[in-house]
Amino acid sequence: MLKLTSSRMQQLWGVLLVLIILASFSPFPGIHFNSFDSYFNGHWVHFLAYAAVSFLPLLAWRRNTGVVLCAGMAVIGTGLEIANAIVQGRSPDIQYIVINALGIVAGMLLGLNILTLRSRRSQADT
């Protein structure tokens, strides 16, 4: 079984961040499947991607560093949406900026809850 250490979570965070950046500039406007189109659209993909990339820093680094990285993700998400609009000639979509921010908040809340549960469990063990 592969143990998830801090360094592995940091590497996973880096890979996810690079994938988000690459996917933002891909020529395809979204992921579409015939029967799953109503459930698996770009809004959910954005939300889940930013939630995943926001809870990992809280677990992999110290709490303050994780919060700063999550705040940086909000800036990166907004910047990517604006840059995507400039490069591909589309107008920036405020919905995606809001959905990215909601995903970041959800990921931060998940990470902080996991940290709280960890600290309570370690206090109960002593």
C-alpha positions as CSV (number, residue, x, y, z in Angstrom):
1,M,0.0,0.0,0.0
2,L,1.3,3.4,-1.0
3,K,1.5,5.7,2.0
4,L,0.5,9.3,1.4
5,T,3.3,11.4,2.9
6,S,3.6,15.2,2.8
7,S,6.0,15.1,0.0
8,R,3.8,12.8,-2.1
9,M,0.8,15.1,-1.5
10,Q,2.9,18.1,-2.5
11,Q,3.9,16.3,-5.7
12,L,0.3,15.4,-6.3
13,W,-0.7,19.0,-5.8
14,G,1.9,20.2,-8.3
15,V,0.6,17.6,-10.9
16,L,-3.0,18.7,-10.4
17,L,-2.0,22.4,-10.7
18,V,-0.2,21.7,-13.9
19,L,-3.2,19.7,-15.3
20,I,-5.6,22.6,-14.4
21,I,-3.3,25.1,-16.2
22,L,-3.0,22.8,-19.3
23,A,-6.7,22.1,-19.4
24,S,-7.5,25.8,-19.2
25,F,-5.7,26.4,-22.5
26,S,-6.8,23.3,-24.3
27,P,-8.6,23.9,-27.6
28,F,-11.7,22.0,-26.5
29,P,-14.4,24.1,-24.8
30,G,-15.4,21.3,-22.5
31,I,-15.8,17.7,-21.8
32,H,-18.9,16.3,-23.4
33,F,-20.3,12.8,-23.4
34,N,-23.6,12.0,-25.0
35,S,-25.5,10.5,-22.1
36,F,-23.7,12.2,-19.3
37,D,-23.7,15.8,-20.7
38,S,-26.3,17.1,-18.2
39,Y,-24.4,15.7,-15.2
40,F,-20.8,16.0,-16.3
41,N,-20.4,19.5,-17.6
42,G,-17.7,22.1,-17.2
43,H,-19.1,23.7,-14.1
44,W,-18.7,20.5,-12.0
45,V,-15.3,19.8,-13.5
46,H,-14.1,23.2,-12.5
47,F,-15.6,22.9,-9.0
48,L,-14.1,19.5,-8.3
49,A,-10.7,20.4,-9.8
50,Y,-10.4,23.5,-7.7
51,A,-11.7,21.7,-4.6
52,A,-9.1,18.9,-5.0
53,V,-6.3,21.4,-5.6
54,S,-7.4,23.4,-2.5
55,F,-7.6,20.8,0.2
56,L,-4.2,19.1,-0.6
57,P,-2.1,22.1,0.5
58,L,-3.7,22.2,3.9
59,L,-2.7,18.5,4.5
60,A,0.7,18.6,2.8
61,W,2.1,21.9,4.3
62,R,1.7,23.8,7.5
63,R,-1.7,25.3,8.0
64,N,-0.6,28.9,7.3
65,T,1.2,27.9,4.1
66,G,-1.7,25.8,3.0
67,V,-4.1,28.8,3.4
68,V,-1.8,31.1,1.5
69,L,-1.5,28.5,-1.4
70,C,-5.3,28.2,-1.4
71,A,-5.6,32.0,-1.7
72,G,-3.1,31.9,-4.5
73,M,-5.3,29.4,-6.2
74,A,-8.1,31.9,-6.3
75,V,-5.8,34.4,-8.0
76,I,-4.5,31.8,-10.4
77,G,-8.1,30.6,-11.2
78,T,-9.2,34.2,-12.0
79,G,-6.0,34.9,-14.0
80,L,-6.4,31.7,-16.0
81,E,-10.0,32.6,-16.9
82,I,-9.0,36.1,-18.0
83,A,-5.9,34.8,-19.9
84,N,-8.1,32.1,-21.5
85,A,-10.4,34.8,-22.7
86,I,-7.6,36.9,-24.1
87,V,-5.8,34.0,-25.8
88,Q,-8.8,32.2,-27.3
89,G,-10.8,35.3,-28.0
90,R,-13.7,34.4,-25.8
91,S,-15.2,36.7,-23.2
92,P,-14.3,35.9,-19.6
93,D,-17.0,34.0,-17.9
94,I,-17.8,35.2,-14.4
95,Q,-19.7,32.0,-13.7
96,Y,-16.4,30.0,-13.9
97,I,-14.6,32.5,-11.7
98,V,-17.4,32.1,-9.1
99,I,-17.4,28.3,-9.4
100,N,-13.6,28.2,-9.1
101,A,-13.9,30.3,-5.9
102,L,-16.6,28.0,-4.5
103,G,-14.5,25.0,-5.2
104,I,-11.6,26.6,-3.4
105,V,-13.7,27.4,-0.4
106,A,-15.1,23.8,-0.4
107,G,-11.6,22.3,-0.6
108,M,-10.4,24.6,2.2
109,L,-13.3,23.6,4.4
110,L,-12.7,19.9,3.7
111,G,-9.0,20.3,4.5
112,L,-9.6,22.2,7.7
113,N,-12.1,19.6,8.8
114,I,-9.7,16.8,8.2
115,L,-7.0,18.6,10.1
116,T,-9.4,19.2,13.0
117,L,-10.3,15.5,13.1
118,R,-6.7,14.5,13.0
119,S,-5.8,16.7,15.9
120,R,-8.7,15.5,17.9
121,R,-7.8,11.9,17.2
122,S,-4.1,12.5,18.2
123,Q,-5.3,14.2,21.4
124,A,-7.5,11.3,22.2
125,D,-4.6,8.8,21.7
126,T,-2.5,10.5,24.3
